[in-house]
């Protein structure tokens, strides 16, 4: 993957997190949504983190999808602990040399013999200690933050972080910056859109996708390495990038293939790249159609309702049960709908996501885009191939 710094965007977000932007509430928490594989994590680690560090901010980064088997609440606590321990170790050594058994940090009296073991500290206390021991603001970046909502400990961690923000920050003084990113806006909304949500009232920002400046950068690299290809048709490159869903990894992999000396391509490589993008899109959509047609009628009806309703989806209300009955041709009660939802969750890969509160959403937002595209074209619902009998409910 090529390096493409997004320095200007990072600097803008740093200023917003510091409360220096004229409008917006990023200093209360920055919530960024971007589809999977569109460069979000690369930006957070390669651009935003260094920009924050250059501004004198201690950065703690945690990816809640790094280990999906572990509780997200634990991952958050451990990331803070890893940042805190070396700093407290220095404080402990200094205190012990001075003959002190205990030292006060951030208003807390800490036993120097236990520093480095943050068991018993709340997240607020740990973040306060980190900020006080560093003497700098702290930024906590949580990638795929929506995953925190899948466990009670994760939800509790989010509530604790909101409390930490409120306790550490004052008007005009930002000591704790929170950055939450997610690959699904509908799921991320659950952190902010109800009165009981941890960050109720905050706004979800759409992270700008890579645009024409990225394509121009790629074109310059191609022309530098392959002068015989000048001038590169940037319009066709942009079209291919759009069809790839602005996913740089897939775009660059296909570009490497069409530019390979082993590629049997006649004509311009840009056209071959666009064709590769269209083939990839067709394969993705064919897979989603196959997944849908492989479901039982109640599972299809439940998924259809979820696709249609989006964040408004309520699985067991009277209107939803009526919808299931209309689509399946037989009554569906709440217990049957729940079994269908759990079946959709247990598939590999999973089609449905569930929060600790029992809320359901699509696992991959790409399926919703596929649904909208087919609906607008009058091609919904998908029909099974001729001669193939649909599955039946148990």
Sine and cosine of phi, psi and omega as CSV:
sin_phi,cos_phi,sin_psi,cos_psi,sin_omega,cos_omega
0.00,0.00,0.73,-0.69,-0.02,-1.00
-0.98,0.21,0.40,-0.92,0.07,-1.00
-1.00,0.09,0.76,-0.65,0.07,-1.00
-0.63,-0.77,1.00,0.04,-0.05,-1.00
-0.89,0.46,0.67,-0.75,0.08,-1.00
-0.92,-0.39,0.88,0.48,-0.15,-0.99
-0.90,0.44,-0.68,0.73,-0.06,-1.00
-0.89,0.45,-0.69,0.73,0.03,-1.00
-0.89,0.45,-0.67,0.74,0.01,-1.00
-0.88,0.48,-0.68,0.73,-0.01,-1.00
-0.90,0.43,-0.63,0.78,0.04,-1.00
-0.88,0.47,-0.68,0.74,-0.03,-1.00
-0.94,0.33,-0.59,0.81,0.07,-1.00
-0.87,0.49,-0.71,0.70,0.02,-1.00
-0.88,0.47,-0.65,0.76,0.01,-1.00
-0.91,0.41,-0.66,0.75,0.01,-1.00
-0.91,0.41,-0.51,0.86,0.03,-1.00
-0.98,0.18,-0.04,1.00,-0.01,-1.00
0.98,0.18,0.32,0.95,-0.05,-1.00
-1.00,-0.06,-0.15,0.99,0.02,-1.00
-0.97,0.24,0.58,-0.81,-0.05,-1.00
-0.92,0.40,-0.65,0.76,-0.02,-1.00
-0.84,-0.54,0.27,-0.96,0.04,-1.00
0.99,-0.15,0.24,-0.97,-0.04,-1.00
-0.80,-0.60,0.54,0.84,-0.03,-1.00
-0.87,0.49,-0.45,0.89,0.02,-1.00
-0.92,0.40,-0.29,0.96,0.11,-0.99
-1.00,-0.04,-0.07,1.00,-0.03,-1.00
0.66,-0.75,0.78,-0.63,0.01,-1.00
-0.96,-0.28,0.86,-0.51,-0.04,-1.00
-0.91,-0.42,0.92,-0.39,-0.09,-1.00
-0.91,-0.40,0.78,-0.62,0.04,-1.00
-0.90,-0.44,0.70,-0.71,0.07,-1.00
-0.40,-0.92,0.64,-0.77,0.00,-1.00
-0.85,0.53,0.36,-0.93,0.01,-1.00
-0.85,0.52,0.59,-0.81,0.12,-0.99
0.90,0.45,0.43,0.90,0.05,-1.00
-0.98,-0.21,0.20,0.98,0.09,-1.00
0.99,-0.17,0.18,0.98,-0.05,-1.00
-0.89,0.45,-0.80,0.60,-0.04,-1.00
-0.91,0.42,-0.61,0.79,0.05,-1.00
-0.87,0.49,-0.67,0.75,0.02,-1.00
-0.91,0.41,-0.71,0.71,-0.04,-1.00
-0.87,0.49,-0.68,0.73,-0.06,-1.00
-1.00,0.08,-0.59,0.80,-0.11,-0.99
-1.00,-0.05,-0.32,0.95,-0.05,-1.00
-0.84,-0.54,-0.81,0.59,-0.09,-1.00
-0.94,0.34,-0.70,0.72,-0.02,-1.00
-0.87,0.49,-0.76,0.66,0.04,-1.00
-0.88,0.47,-0.58,0.82,0.01,-1.00
-0.92,0.40,-0.63,0.77,0.05,-1.00
-0.92,0.40,-0.69,0.72,0.00,-1.00
-0.89,0.46,-0.62,0.78,0.04,-1.00
-0.91,0.41,-0.42,0.91,0.03,-1.00
-1.00,0.03,0.16,0.99,0.05,-1.00
0.99,0.14,0.53,0.85,-0.02,-1.00
-0.92,-0.40,0.70,-0.71,0.12,-0.99
-0.98,0.18,0.82,-0.58,-0.10,-1.00
-0.94,-0.35,0.77,-0.63,0.13,-0.99
-0.91,-0.42,0.84,-0.55,-0.04,-1.00
-0.88,-0.47,0.70,-0.71,0.09,-1.00
-0.61,-0.79,0.72,-0.70,0.05,-1.00
-0.96,-0.28,0.91,-0.41,-0.07,-1.00
-0.96,0.27,-0.13,0.99,0.11,-0.99
-0.99,-0.17,0.04,1.00,-0.03,-1.00
-0.89,0.45,-0.56,0.83,0.06,-1.00
-0.58,-0.81,1.00,-0.02,-0.11,-0.99
-0.91,0.41,-0.26,0.96,-0.02,-1.00
-0.98,0.19,-0.32,0.95,-0.08,-1.00
-0.99,-0.13,0.47,-0.88,-0.02,-1.00
-0.92,0.40,0.76,-0.64,-0.02,-1.00
-0.87,0.49,-0.53,0.85,0.05,-1.00
-0.88,0.47,-0.62,0.78,0.04,-1.00
-0.92,0.39,-0.65,0.76,0.00,-1.00
-0.88,0.47,-0.65,0.76,0.02,-1.00
-0.90,0.43,-0.74,0.67,-0.02,-1.00
-0.88,0.48,-0.66,0.75,-0.03,-1.00
-0.93,0.37,-0.58,0.82,0.03,-1.00
-0.90,0.44,-0.67,0.74,0.04,-1.00
-0.92,0.40,-0.66,0.75,0.00,-1.00
-0.88,0.48,-0.66,0.75,-0.01,-1.00
-0.89,0.45,-0.60,0.80,0.02,-1.00
-0.96,0.29,-0.52,0.85,-0.10,-1.00
-0.99,0.16,-0.63,0.78,-0.18,-0.98
-0.85,0.53,-0.75,0.66,-0.02,-1.00
-0.89,0.45,-0.54,0.84,0.00,-1.00
-0.95,0.32,-0.68,0.74,0.01,-1.00
-0.94,0.33,-0.50,0.87,0.06,-1.00
-0.87,0.48,-0.65,0.76,0.04,-1.00
-0.91,0.42,-0.68,0.73,0.03,-1.00
-0.88,0.48,-0.68,0.74,-0.03,-1.00
-0.89,0.46,-0.71,0.70,-0.02,-1.00
-0.89,0.46,-0.67,0.74,0.02,-1.00
-0.89,0.45,-0.68,0.73,-0.02,-1.00
-0.91,0.42,-0.66,0.75,-0.03,-1.00
-0.92,0.40,-0.62,0.78,0.04,-1.00
-0.89,0.46,-0.52,0.86,0.02,-1.00
-0.99,0.10,0.03,1.00,0.02,-1.00
0.98,0.19,0.35,0.94,-0.03,-1.00
-1.00,-0.10,0.76,-0.66,0.09,-1.00
-1.00,0.10,-0.45,0.89,-0.03,-1.00
-0.69,-0.72,0.45,-0.90,0.01,-1.00
-0.64,-0.77,0.56,-0.83,0.02,-1.00
-0.99,-0.13,0.79,-0.61,0.06,-1.00
-0.71,-0.71,0.80,-0.60,0.04,-1.00
0.85,0.53,0.53,0.85,0.01,-1.00
0.99,0.13,0.00,1.00,0.00,-1.00
-0.95,-0.32,0.65,-0.76,0.09,-1.00
-1.00,-0.03,0.88,-0.48,-0.11,-0.99
-0.90,-0.43,0.74,-0.67,0.06,-1.00
-0.95,0.32,0.89,-0.46,-0.09,-1.00
-0.92,0.40,-0.37,0.93,0.01,-1.00
-0.96,0.28,-0.28,0.96,-0.05,-1.00
-0.94,-0.34,0.04,1.00,0.01,-1.00
-0.91,0.41,0.66,-0.75,-0.11,-0.99
0.98,-0.22,-0.27,0.96,0.10,-1.00
-0.90,-0.44,0.98,-0.20,-0.14,-0.99
-1.00,-0.02,0.25,0.97,0.07,-1.00
-0.81,0.58,0.71,-0.71,0.05,-1.00
1.00,-0.07,-0.35,0.94,0.07,-1.00
-0.98,0.20,0.64,-0.76,0.15,-0.99
-0.97,0.24,0.25,-0.97,0.05,-1.00
-0.87,0.49,-0.62,0.78,0.03,-1.00
-0.88,0.48,-0.72,0.70,0.00,-1.00
-0.90,0.44,-0.68,0.73,-0.01,-1.00
-0.89,0.45,-0.67,0.74,0.01,-1.00
-0.93,0.37,-0.61,0.80,0.05,-1.00
-0.90,0.44,-0.68,0.73,0.03,-1.00
-0.89,0.45,-0.66,0.75,0.02,-1.00
-0.88,0.47,-0.72,0.70,-0.02,-1.00
-0.91,0.41,-0.69,0.73,-0.03,-1.00
-0.93,0.36,-0.68,0.73,-0.03,-1.00
-0.93,0.36,-0.52,0.85,0.02,-1.00
-0.99,0.14,-0.46,0.89,-0.07,-1.00
0.94,0.35,0.39,0.92,-0.03,-1.00
-0.66,-0.75,0.35,-0.94,0.14,-0.99
-0.89,0.46,0.39,-0.92,0.01,-1.00
-0.88,-0.48,0.70,-0.71,0.12,-0.99
-0.90,-0.44,0.82,-0.58,0.06,-1.00
-0.96,-0.28,0.91,-0.41,0.02,-1.00
-0.97,-0.22,0.88,-0.47,0.02,-1.00
-0.92,-0.40,0.95,-0.32,0.00,-1.00
-1.00,0.07,0.63,-0.78,-0.09,-1.00
0.83,0.56,0.77,0.64,-0.09,-1.00
-0.89,0.45,-0.43,0.90,-0.02,-1.00
-0.88,0.48,-0.39,0.92,-0.01,-1.00
-0.92,0.40,-0.37,0.93,0.04,-1.00
-0.88,0.48,-0.44,0.90,-0.07,-1.00
-0.98,0.21,-0.03,1.00,-0.03,-1.00
-1.00,0.04,-0.05,1.00,0.04,-1.00
-0.65,-0.76,0.41,-0.91,0.04,-1.00
-0.91,0.42,-0.63,0.78,0.02,-1.00
-0.91,0.42,-0.60,0.80,0.04,-1.00
-0.91,0.41,-0.69,0.73,0.05,-1.00
-0.89,0.46,-0.67,0.75,0.02,-1.00
-0.89,0.45,-0.61,0.79,0.02,-1.00
-0.90,0.44,-0.65,0.76,0.02,-1.00
-0.89,0.45,-0.69,0.73,0.04,-1.00
-0.89,0.46,-0.65,0.76,0.01,-1.00
-0.91,0.42,-0.60,0.80,0.01,-1.00
-0.92,0.38,-0.59,0.80,0.07,-1.00
-0.89,0.45,-0.67,0.74,0.03,-1.00
-0.90,0.44,-0.67,0.74,0.02,-1.00
-0.88,0.48,-0.69,0.72,0.04,-1.00
-0.85,0.53,-0.72,0.69,-0.03,-1.00
-0.91,0.42,-0.57,0.82,-0.04,-1.00
-0.99,0.16,-0.59,0.80,-0.08,-1.00
-0.99,0.12,-0.51,0.86,-0.08,-1.00
-1.00,-0.06,0.50,-0.87,0.07,-1.00
-0.73,-0.69,0.30,-0.96,0.06,-1.00
-0.82,0.57,0.86,-0.52,0.02,-1.00
0.99,0.12,-0.07,1.00,0.00,-1.00
-0.77,-0.64,0.94,-0.34,-0.02,-1.00
-0.97,-0.26,0.92,-0.38,0.03,-1.00
-0.97,-0.26,-0.42,0.91,-0.01,-1.00
-0.76,-0.64,0.86,-0.52,0.06,-1.00
-0.95,-0.32,0.70,-0.71,0.00,-1.00
-0.89,-0.47,0.79,-0.62,0.06,-1.00
-0.83,-0.55,0.87,-0.49,0.01,-1.00
-0.89,-0.46,0.83,-0.56,0.03,-1.00
-0.88,-0.47,0.42,-0.91,0.03,-1.00
-0.46,-0.89,0.48,-0.88,0.01,-1.00
-1.00,-0.03,0.03,1.00,0.00,-1.00
-0.64,-0.77,0.94,-0.35,-0.07,-1.00
-0.88,0.48,-0.62,0.78,-0.03,-1.00
-0.88,0.47,-0.64,0.77,0.02,-1.00
-0.95,0.31,-0.67,0.75,-0.01,-1.00
-0.89,0.46,-0.53,0.85,0.02,-1.00
-0.85,0.53,-0.45,0.89,-0.05,-1.00
-0.94,0.35,-0.19,0.98,0.11,-0.99
-0.99,0.13,-0.25,0.97,-0.19,-0.98
-0.72,-0.69,-0.22,0.98,-0.28,-0.96
-0.97,-0.23,0.07,1.00,0.09,-1.00
-0.77,-0.63,0.35,-0.94,-0.05,-1.00
-0.86,0.51,-0.47,0.88,0.00,-1.00
-1.00,0.01,-0.04,1.00,-0.02,-1.00
-0.95,0.32,0.57,-0.82,-0.06,-1.00
-0.83,0.55,-0.61,0.79,-0.07,-1.00
-0.88,-0.47,0.70,0.72,-0.05,-1.00
-0.80,0.60,0.76,-0.65,0.04,-1.00
0.99,-0.16,-0.29,0.96,0.04,-1.00
-0.96,0.28,0.30,-0.95,-0.07,-1.00
-0.95,-0.30,0.64,-0.77,0.12,-0.99
-1.00,0.05,0.82,-0.58,0.02,-1.00
-0.98,-0.21,0.69,-0.73,0.09,-1.00
-0.99,0.13,0.85,-0.53,0.02,-1.00
-0.94,0.34,0.80,-0.60,-0.03,-1.00
-0.86,0.52,0.76,-0.64,0.04,-1.00
-0.95,0.33,0.31,-0.95,0.13,-0.99
-0.87,0.49,0.68,-0.74,-0.12,-0.99
-0.82,-0.57,-0.46,-0.89,-0.06,-1.00
-0.85,0.52,-0.48,0.88,0.02,-1.00
-0.92,0.39,-0.55,0.83,0.08,-1.00
-0.92,0.39,-0.69,0.72,0.00,-1.00
-0.89,0.45,-0.65,0.76,0.04,-1.00
-0.89,0.46,-0.63,0.77,0.03,-1.00
-0.88,0.47,-0.71,0.71,0.02,-1.00
-0.89,0.45,-0.67,0.74,-0.01,-1.00
-0.88,0.48,-0.65,0.76,0.03,-1.00
-0.88,0.47,-0.67,0.74,0.01,-1.00
-0.90,0.44,-0.68,0.74,0.00,-1.00
-0.90,0.44,-0.73,0.69,-0.03,-1.00
-0.91,0.42,-0.52,0.85,0.03,-1.00
-0.94,0.33,-0.61,0.79,-0.04,-1.00
-1.00,0.03,-0.49,0.87,-0.03,-1.00
-0.77,-0.64,0.97,0.26,-0.06,-1.00
-0.83,0.55,-0.46,0.89,-0.03,-1.00
-0.92,0.39,-0.22,0.98,-0.01,-1.00
-1.00,-0.05,-0.01,1.00,0.02,-1.00
-0.92,0.40,0.57,-0.82,-0.20,0.98
-1.00,0.10,0.63,-0.77,0.05,-1.00
-0.95,0.30,0.71,-0.70,0.02,-1.00
-0.99,0.16,0.99,-0.12,-0.06,-1.00
-0.94,0.35,-0.44,0.90,0.03,-1.00
-0.91,0.42,-0.69,0.72,0.03,-1.00
-0.93,0.37,-0.60,0.80,0.06,-1.00
-0.88,0.48,-0.68,0.74,0.01,-1.00
-0.90,0.43,-0.65,0.76,0.03,-1.00
-0.88,0.48,-0.68,0.73,0.02,-1.00
-0.90,0.43,-0.67,0.74,0.01,-1.00
-0.89,0.46,-0.64,0.77,0.04,-1.00
-0.89,0.46,-0.71,0.71,-0.02,-1.00
-0.91,0.41,-0.54,0.84,0.07,-1.00
-0.96,0.29,0.03,1.00,0.02,-1.00
0.96,0.28,0.48,0.88,-0.02,-1.00
0.85,0.53,0.54,0.84,0.01,-1.00
-0.99,-0.17,0.97,-0.24,-0.11,-0.99
-0.89,0.46,-0.55,0.84,-0.01,-1.00
-0.88,0.48,-0.74,0.67,0.00,-1.00
-0.93,0.37,-0.64,0.77,0.00,-1.00
-0.88,0.48,-0.75,0.66,-0.05,-1.00
-0.94,0.34,-0.55,0.83,0.04,-1.00
-0.90,0.43,-0.69,0.72,0.02,-1.00
-0.92,0.38,-0.61,0.80,0.02,-1.00
-0.89,0.46,-0.67,0.74,0.04,-1.00
-0.88,0.48,-0.59,0.81,0.00,-1.00
-0.94,0.35,-0.70,0.71,-0.05,-1.00
-0.96,0.27,-0.37,0.93,0.03,-1.00
-1.00,-0.04,-0.09,1.00,-0.02,-1.00
-0.91,0.42,0.64,-0.77,0.06,-1.00
-0.89,0.45,-0.27,0.96,0.02,-1.00
-1.00,0.06,-0.16,0.99,-0.04,-1.00
-0.96,0.28,0.77,-0.63,0.02,-1.00
-1.00,-0.01,0.97,0.26,-0.07,-1.00
-0.93,-0.38,0.75,-0.66,0.14,-0.99
-0.95,-0.32,0.71,-0.70,-0.05,-1.00
1.00,-0.06,-0.20,-0.98,-0.09,-1.00
-0.95,0.30,0.62,-0.78,-0.01,-1.00
-0.93,0.36,-0.46,0.89,-0.03,-1.00
-0.88,0.48,-0.64,0.77,0.02,-1.00
-0.92,0.38,-0.62,0.79,0.04,-1.00
-0.91,0.42,-0.59,0.80,0.02,-1.00
-0.92,0.40,-0.69,0.72,0.02,-1.00
-0.89,0.45,-0.64,0.77,0.04,-1.00
-0.90,0.44,-0.64,0.77,0.03,-1.00
-0.89,0.45,-0.62,0.78,0.02,-1.00
-0.90,0.43,-0.68,0.73,0.00,-1.00
-0.91,0.42,-0.60,0.80,0.05,-1.00
-0.91,0.41,-0.67,0.75,0.03,-1.00
-0.89,0.45,-0.68,0.74,0.03,-1.00
-0.88,0.47,-0.68,0.73,0.01,-1.00
-0.89,0.45,-0.63,0.77,0.02,-1.00
-0.91,0.41,-0.69,0.73,0.01,-1.00
-0.87,0.49,-0.70,0.71,-0.03,-1.00
-0.94,0.35,-0.59,0.80,0.04,-1.00
-0.90,0.43,-0.60,0.80,0.02,-1.00
-0.92,0.40,-0.66,0.75,0.02,-1.00
-0.91,0.41,-0.61,0.79,0.06,-1.00
-0.90,0.43,-0.67,0.74,0.03,-1.00
-0.89,0.46,-0.66,0.75,0.03,-1.00
-0.87,0.49,-0.69,0.72,-0.04,-1.00
-0.92,0.39,-0.72,0.70,-0.04,-1.00
-0.94,0.35,-0.30,0.95,0.03,-1.00
-0.99,0.10,0.08,1.00,-0.01,-1.00
-1.00,-0.08,0.40,-0.92,0.12,-0.99
-0.97,0.26,0.33,-0.94,-0.09,-1.00
-0.81,0.59,-0.70,0.71,-0.01,-1.00
-0.92,0.39,-0.61,0.79,0.05,-1.00
-0.90,0.44,-0.66,0.75,0.05,-1.00
-0.88,0.47,-0.70,0.72,-0.03,-1.00
-0.89,0.45,-0.67,0.74,0.01,-1.00
-0.90,0.43,-0.71,0.70,0.00,-1.00
-0.91,0.41,-0.64,0.77,0.04,-1.00
-0.85,0.52,-0.73,0.68,0.01,-1.00
-0.87,0.49,-0.66,0.75,0.01,-1.00
-0.91,0.41,-0.68,0.74,0.04,-1.00
-0.88,0.48,-0.63,0.78,-0.06,-1.00
-0.97,0.26,-0.61,0.79,-0.11,-0.99
-1.00,-0.01,-0.46,0.89,-0.03,-1.00
0.87,0.49,-0.73,-0.69,-0.04,-1.00
-0.92,0.39,-0.19,0.98,0.03,-1.00
-1.00,0.07,0.00,1.00,-0.11,-0.99
-0.89,0.45,0.80,-0.60,0.11,-0.99
-0.80,-0.60,0.94,-0.35,-0.22,-0.97
-0.94,0.35,-0.41,0.91,-0.18,-0.98
-0.85,-0.53,0.15,0.99,0.00,-1.00
-0.96,0.27,0.20,-0.98,-0.11,-0.99
-0.86,0.50,-0.61,0.79,-0.02,-1.00
-0.92,0.40,-0.64,0.77,0.02,-1.00
-0.91,0.41,-0.69,0.72,0.00,-1.00
-0.90,0.44,-0.58,0.82,0.05,-1.00
-0.92,0.39,-0.65,0.76,0.04,-1.00
-0.87,0.49,-0.74,0.68,0.00,-1.00
-0.86,0.51,-0.68,0.74,-0.01,-1.00
-0.89,0.45,-0.69,0.73,-0.02,-1.00
-0.89,0.46,-0.62,0.79,-0.09,-1.00
-0.99,0.14,-0.50,0.86,-0.03,-1.00
-1.00,-0.06,-0.39,0.92,-0.05,-1.00
0.99,0.10,0.16,0.99,0.07,-1.00
-0.52,-0.85,0.39,-0.92,-0.01,-1.00
-0.88,0.48,0.60,-0.80,0.06,-1.00
-0.77,-0.63,0.86,-0.50,0.02,-1.00
-1.00,-0.05,0.08,-1.00,-0.08,-1.00
-0.88,0.47,-0.62,0.78,-0.01,-1.00
-0.90,0.43,-0.64,0.77,0.02,-1.00
-0.92,0.38,-0.62,0.78,0.04,-1.00
-0.90,0.43,-0.64,0.77,0.02,-1.00
-0.91,0.42,-0.65,0.76,0.04,-1.00
-0.88,0.47,-0.63,0.78,0.03,-1.00
-0.91,0.42,-0.67,0.74,0.02,-1.00
-0.89,0.46,-0.69,0.72,0.01,-1.00
-0.91,0.41,-0.59,0.81,0.06,-1.00
-0.89,0.45,-0.65,0.76,0.03,-1.00
-0.91,0.41,-0.54,0.84,0.05,-1.00
-0.94,0.33,-0.57,0.82,-0.11,-0.99
-0.99,0.11,-0.15,0.99,0.01,-1.00
-0.91,0.42,0.38,-0.92,0.04,-1.00
-0.86,-0.50,0.94,-0.35,-0.05,1.00
-0.97,0.24,0.39,-0.92,-0.02,-1.00
-0.90,0.43,0.60,-0.80,0.05,-1.00
-0.99,-0.16,-0.33,0.94,-0.09,-1.00
-0.76,-0.64,0.59,-0.81,0.01,-1.00
-0.93,-0.38,0.55,-0.84,0.00,-1.00
-0.74,-0.67,0.72,-0.69,0.06,-1.00
-1.00,0.05,0.19,-0.98,0.02,-1.00
-0.91,0.42,-0.35,0.94,0.02,-1.00
-1.00,0.05,0.00,1.00,0.00,-1.00
1.00,0.03,0.29,0.96,0.07,-1.00
-1.00,0.06,0.58,-0.82,-0.03,-1.00
-0.89,-0.46,0.52,-0.85,0.06,-1.00
-0.41,-0.91,0.24,-0.97,0.08,-1.00
-0.89,0.45,0.63,-0.78,0.06,-1.00
-0.94,0.35,-0.65,0.76,-0.05,-1.00
-0.83,-0.56,0.89,-0.46,-0.03,-1.00
-0.89,0.45,-0.29,0.96,0.03,-1.00
-0.88,0.48,-0.50,0.86,0.01,-1.00
-0.92,0.40,-0.56,0.83,0.04,-1.00
-0.92,0.38,-0.63,0.78,0.05,-1.00
-0.90,0.43,-0.62,0.78,0.06,-1.00
-0.89,0.45,-0.69,0.72,0.02,-1.00
-0.87,0.50,-0.72,0.69,-0.01,-1.00
-0.90,0.44,-0.67,0.74,0.00,-1.00
-0.88,0.47,-0.72,0.70,-0.01,-1.00
-0.93,0.36,-0.63,0.78,0.00,-1.00
-0.89,0.46,-0.70,0.71,-0.01,-1.00
-0.91,0.42,-0.50,0.87,0.00,-1.00
-1.00,0.03,0.02,1.00,-0.01,-1.00
0.96,0.27,0.39,0.92,-0.06,-1.00
-0.94,-0.33,0.44,0.90,0.02,-1.00
-0.89,-0.45,0.67,-0.75,0.01,1.00
-0.99,0.11,0.31,-0.95,0.06,-1.00
-0.89,0.46,0.59,-0.81,0.04,-1.00
-0.97,-0.22,0.65,-0.76,0.03,-1.00
-0.90,0.43,0.50,-0.87,0.03,-1.00
-0.83,0.56,0.52,-0.86,-0.02,-1.00
-0.85,0.52,0.75,-0.66,0.01,-1.00
1.00,-0.04,-0.20,0.98,0.01,-1.00
-0.99,-0.11,0.86,-0.51,-0.01,-1.00
-0.98,0.19,0.71,-0.71,0.03,-1.00
-0.93,0.38,0.41,-0.91,0.05,-1.00
-0.93,0.37,0.36,-0.93,0.03,-1.00
-0.89,-0.46,0.49,-0.87,0.10,-1.00
-0.92,0.40,0.43,-0.90,0.04,-1.00
-0.91,0.41,0.00,0.00,0.00,0.00
